[in-house]
């Protein structure tokens, strides 16, 4: 973007991007403002409070700030735009200004070789006033190459003089109004050409004239030779200072230029070429410039690049996601890598769930759990408190139904003689006259063990739930939705809470840096968070919240 230094009526464009929609932001001009810094100074609000949107359809996201002349009066202009609309990003614009104007650089020649009179005479010659060219001698020009070209827009500040000069030389013609042309005396009738002096004779006479003549004060001859002598001195100096410029094929710009004055140049063609070895005295900058343009390539460390509107080389989020999930599962299994840790943990979980599936009768796919199945491989920890207990009707003891029936008779009041049982000998003791805290009992009164709740003990036992009722109760326990609740960090979870946390960790988690967020079943509400010890090669994880 070109901005001309200290020139009014210029514009700076910014690009607004909707990061949420990943698209240009349109219709946002009223919400966009900007701060401007000149030559690295403090920032200040731009005079143009809000930009103008260029074209929402054909140039979406482009907004233009109108700059005042004062806002461009710096070598370095930094404009930082911002929007009060959420999720809108505007990159800063960094500009190094250029001299001149967008119409080109115009020149007003006030002196020629330091001589203001020479410039004034040139103005008179071309502005219509007229200049007689006193003492001027114009030598024959045979060939000029590698000229510096210029578009002369004024002579000593007079644009009319430049326009008349253009007309004089472009074929349009200029009448030379007010110019003084020497008087031509009319001669009589010429009857014979021999009476006339030919141009060749005049030329011979001029060039055969002695150099030492016409050197009196005020004469053209004196002025001519004086001027030529001065020119020879100047060109001699130029020859010495510019390494034989008159005969050389190149000009050494490293030579001493202290005595050379160059006026303003508006346009240059057939430019002088040079091998740039430093930029502002910095050879590294010149070397980097060479690398940037010679095909070697340059990595721009610490450089700031302006707003980028479209870059087809950028990798999209969808492309990154495809690459992640298309990666071979066998890769990234080196020690300490997240891939190894993930597959190791999942394999361990699969082993545990396979054991649970085997030992619990296909629990993952079953609708009921058979508590009569072989539970020999199941270890249950210490039970401290049991509510909603399972009741049962004991129909056998170690597979012996008779044993269960005899136990029933023993406890239901029917009585069981204990056939085959050996009872240790009871030694008769003396009469107990006093037993503190006890009431003497006689007979087989039920008062000693308490009366049954029902008609009899056997009736109470018969009222216990059967296996079908037990299975129903277990089905209810396994099909009831777990509570959306987990313990605080540092508190041991219930088995239901632990299963809930493991399930959500496997199905609903996301990682950002060293933070792993586990969400609830809705996929967005945080359930708890974990912290990794490293964001690239984690070796441990701990609960954070």
N, C-alpha and C positions, 0 to 999 in steps of 0.2 A: 504494500500500500504506500503510495507516494504522497507526502504532505510537504508543502513548500514553506520554508521558514518565514515567519512574520508576514504572512499573506492572509487577507480576510476571505470570507465566503468559501471556506473549504469544509468538507465533511469527513467524519471518521465512522466507519461501519463496525458494528459488533454483531456477533451471532449468539442467539439465545437457544439453549437446548433443554427440552423437557426430559430429565433423567428418568422419571418414572415410566413415561411412555416410550423413551428412547427415540424421540422424534423432535424436529424443529418446533419451537414454541411460537405460535402466532397470536395476534390480538393482545399482546402484553405491553404495548408501548407505555401506557399510563402507569404501569407498575415498575418500569425500568428507570434507574437513575445512574449517575456515574461520578466518580472522583477522578481528577486529573493531576498529574505531577509533571513539572517542567524541569528538565536537567537534574532529575533525582531529588528535587526539593519536596517540601511537605505537600500532601494532597489537599485539594479543595474541590468543592462541587462545581461541575461544569455550568457555564452560563445557560446552556440549553438544558433545562431541568429534565425533560423527557424526550427521548428520540422519536423520530418518525419511522413507522414501519414501511419498508420499501415496497413489498408486494407479497401478500399472504399466500397467494396461489403459486406464482411463478418464482418467487424468491422467499420461501418460508423461513422464518427465524432471523431475517436480516433487518437491523434497525440502524438508522442514520442519526448521528449527533451533528448539529450545525456548530462549527467552531468559530470563535471570534479571532481577530487578528492577534490579540494578546495571547490567546491560548496556543498559538502556533509559533510564538517567538522564543524558540528553544531548539537546541540541537537534538535533545532527547525528549520525546513526549510519551508518557505512559497514561493510558486511559483504562480505568478499572470499572466495568459495569456490574450492576447487581439488580436483582428483581425481588420484590416483596412477595411474589408468588412462590409457593412451595415447590420444591423439586425442579427449579429452573437454574441452570448453570450458564454463566457468561465468562468466557476466558478474557484475561487482560490483553489489551492491544499495545504493543511496544513499537514505537516508530522513531527512526532517525530521520530528521527532516532534510530536505534538499534545498539548495539555494535557487533563486529565480522565481518564476511563476509558471502556472500551467499553460501560459501562452508563449513561453520561451523567454530567454534573457534579452532585453533590449539594451542598447548602448548609446550613450551620448559622448562622442569624442570631443574632449575639451582641449586636448593637446596632441601634437604629433612629435614624437621623440622629445617630449618635454617642452615643446615650443607651442604656446597657446596662440601666437600670431599665425603660425602655419595652419592651425585648425580654423581660426577665424577666416583666413583667406580661402580655405577650402569651402567653408560655408558660403562666402560671397560668390564663389565661382558657380555653386550649384543652387543657390536659393533665389536667383533672379536678380540679385543686386549687381553682380558682375565683378570679376577680378581679372586685371590685365595680365597677370602672370609675369610681372616685371622681373628681369634677370633670370628667368627660368630657362634652362636648356634641357630638352627631353631627348635622351639618347635612344638609338634604335634598339627595340626589344626583339630578340630573335626567337627565344624559346623559354618558357617558364614551366617547371615541373614541381609536383608535390606542394602546390600552393596551399596556404591556409585560407579557406573561404569564409566569408562573413556576410550576413544580411544587414546592410547598413540602413538603420531606420531613422537616423538623424545625423546632421552635421552641425557640431557646436550647438546642439539642442534644437535645431531647426529642422522639423520633419519635411517642410516644403522643399528645402534644399535637397534632401535625399530623394524625394519624389521626382523633382525635376531632373536630377542626375539619372534616375531610372529611365525617365522618358527619353533623355538624351541618348542613352546607350541601348535601349531595348527595341529601337526601330519605330517607336511611337513618334519621336521627334520633340524637340524643345526649341522654341524660337529664340531663347536667350534674351528675354526681355530685360532692358536696362544694362545689358552687357556692353562694354566699350570695345568696338572693333576699329583698328587703325583706319584712318581715312584713305580711300583709294582715289587718286587723282585721275580724272578722265583724260586720255590722250587723244590726239587727233586721229584722223583716218590713217590706217596702216595700209600702204599699198604694196609693200614688199616685206616678206617675213624676215629678210635680212636686217631690217631696221629694228627687229625685236631681239632682246637678249633671251636666250633659251634658258630653261630650268637647269639644264646640264651646265651651262656656262656659269650661272649663278652659284650652283653647288660647288663647282670647281673653285670659283673665286673665294667662297666661304671657307672651304677646307684647306685651300692653299694659303690663306692669310697667316701671317706670322703670329706665333703664340705670344710673342712679347709685345705685340701691338694692343691697342685698345685697353690699356690697363690704367687709364687715368681715373681719378676719383669719380665715382658715380656712374662709370660706364659698365655696360652689360658684360664686356670681356673680363674686367676686373672681378665683378661679382661671380661670374661663372667659374673662373679658375680658383677664386677664394673658396667657393662652395665645394668644388671638386676636391681641393686639397683637404678640406675639413672632412669630407666623406671618406677619403683615403685613410685619414688618421683613424676615423671611427671603425672602418672595416678592418684596418690593421689590428686595432685592439680586439675586435670581435674574433678575428682569425687567431690571435694569440690565446684569448680566453676560451675559445670553443674548440680547441684542438683541430685547427685547420679545417674549419667548417666549409670553406669555399670549395675545397677539393675532396673532402671526406664523403663517404657514402652513408655514414650514420653520424648522428650528433651525440656527443657524450654529455648526458644530462648531469653526470657527476662532477663536471668541471665547475670552476668558480663562476657563479652567476651573479656575483655581488654588484656588478656594474650594469646589469641588464634590467630594463623596466618593460613589462609587457602590459598592455592595456586589456580591457575586458573583452573576452572572446565570446561571441554568441553562438557560433556553429563551426565545427571543425570537421573536415573530411580529409582523407589521406593522412590519418593521424601518425604521429611519431610513435614508434613502438619502443617498449622498454622491458627489461627483466626486473620485475619488482622483487627486491630482496628483503624488504622490511615494510611494515605498515605502522605508521606513527612510531618508528624506531623499534618495533617489535618483530624480530626475524621469525619467531615461532608463528606469529599470525600469518606472515607471508607463506611459510611452509605449509600451514594448514590450508590456506587458500589454494595452493598448488594441488594438494591432495584432493581437495573437494572437486576440482575441475579437470584433473588429468586422468581420471578413471580409477585411481588408487582407492579413493573413498576416504571420508573423514567422519569419525565419531564426534559429534558436537557435545563435548562435556561442558556442563554449566551454562549451555545456551538456552535462551527462552524463545520459544516459537509461538507465534500468534495463534489466533483462533483457527481451528481446523473444522471445516463444515462437514466434509464427507471423506472417509478413508476406507476404501474397499479392502485394504489389507488388514484391518482390525479383525480380531477373532471375536465372534459373538458369544454370548452366554450359552446359547443353544449348542454351538459347536463344541464349546468346552465340556458341557454336560455329556454330549454324545461320546467325546473322547474318553471321559472318565469311566462311563458305564460300558464302553466297548473294549476297555483295557483287558488283556488276558488275566484270568484269575491266578495263573501260575506265576505271574511276575511280582516284583516288589516284596519278596519273601526273605530278604537279607535280614540278619540280626539287627534288632532295634528299629526296623521300619514299621510304619503303621499297618501296612498290608499284612505282614507276618502276624502282628498282634491281633488284627481283626480275624484272620482265618483261624488262628489258634483258639481264640475265645469262642468262635462259632462252632468249631469242631468239638470243644469241650461241652458246650451247651447241647449239641446234638447227641453226644454220648449220654449226658444226663437225662435228656428227654426220651431217648430210646429205652434206657433202663426203666424210667417211669411208665412208658408205654407197655413194656413187657410185664413189669411187676403189678401194674394196676389194671390189667385186662383191657388193653387198647383204650385207655382213658381219653386219648385225644379225639377219637372218633365215636366212642360209645355214648349212649344216652343214659345208661345206668352203670353203677359200679357194683360188682359182685363181691361182697365182703367174705363170701365163702371160698373165693379163689385162694390159691396158695400165696400166703403172705410171708413165707419163710425168709425172703430176701429183703423184707421191709423192716427198717429199724425206726422205732418211734422214740423220741426223747421223753424225758420225764414230763408227766402231765401234772400240773399243779392245781388246776381247777377245771371242772367239767360242768357245763350247763347243757340243758336239752339232751340228757343222756339217752343212749339207746337201751331199751329194755328187751329182754328175750325170755322165751319159754324153754328151759333146759330140758331137752328130750333125751340126751345121752351124756354120759361121762366117759371120755376117752373111747367113744364109739359103743359104749355098753348102755343099752336102754334100761336094763334091769337095775343097774346102779343108780340111774336117775330116778326110777320109780321108787327104789328103797329109800333114797334121800327124801323124796316127796313124803313117803309114809312116816319117816322119822320126824319131819318137821310139821306135818299137817294135823297131827293129833291122832292119826290112825295108829301109829306106833310101828316100830321096826325092831325085831329082837336082836338084830346084829348077828345073825347066824354066821358061824365061821370066823367071827371077829374075836381076837384075844384081847381081853381087858386086863390090865395089870392088877395084881392083888391089892386090895384095899385093906390096910391095917386098921382095925377098930381102935378108935381112940376113946378116951374116957368121956364121961358126960360133960358137954359144954353147957355150963350154966349161964355164962354171960358172953355175948358177942356184940361189942359196942358198934353202933351204927348200922346194925342189920336187924331185920325183922324175921323171926323164925317162920319158915314155910313148911307146909305139910302137903302131902299128896302131889299130883301133877297139875296144879292150878296154872292156868294161862297167865295168871297175874304176874308170874315171875318173868315172862318174856314179853308181856304185852298182848293185848287182844288183837286179832287180825282186823284189817280194815273192812273186809267183807264178811261173808258168812263164816268162812274158814280160811286157813292159810292156803289150802289148795285152791280155793276160789280166787284168792288174791293172785296166786301164780298163774292161774288160767286167764286172768284178766290182762296179763302182760301182752304187749304187741307181738304179732307173729313176724316171720321173716319178710312177708310181703310189705308189712307196714314199715319194717326197718329199711327195706330197699327204697320205698317211697320217700322216706325221710332223707336217705342219702342222696337220692336223685334231686330232691329239692335243694339240698346243700350245694350240689355241684352245678346246678342250672341257675341258681340265683346270681344276678349281676353283682360283681364286686363293688364295694363302696369306692367313690372317687376320693380316696383319702390315703395319705402316706404319713409316716412319722416325721418328726423334726430331725434335722441332721444330728447324729450322735445317739439317737434312740433306736433300740432294736425293733424292727417291724414285726407285725404278725405275719403268718404264712400267707394270708390273703394279700396283705400290703406288699410283701416281698415279691409275690408272683405278679402283681400289678406293675410294680416298678421294672421288673425284668422284661415283661411284655412290651411296655412303652419304650424302654431303651432299645429293644430290637427293632421296633416298627416306626417310632416317631422321634428321631433325634437329628440334630444339625450341629455342625462344628464351625466355629469362627475363631481362628487363632488357637489359643489354649483352652477356650471355653466350649464345652459340649452341653447343649441345651436339649433336654428331653421334654417333649410336649405331651399334653393330654390327648385323648382319642380324637379331638377335633382338629389336631395337627397344628394348632397355632398357640394355644394357651400353655404357658410354661408349667410343667409339673415339678421338675427339679433340675439343677445344673451340676455339672461336674467340671473339674479343672485338670488339664493335662500338664505334665511337667515340661513339655516341649511341643511347639506347634508343628514341627516337621518330623521329628523322630521321638515320639513319646515312649516312655518306658513305665510310667505309672499314671494312675488316675485316682482322684479322690473327690468325694462329694463336697460341693460348695454351698448349695442352698437346698 
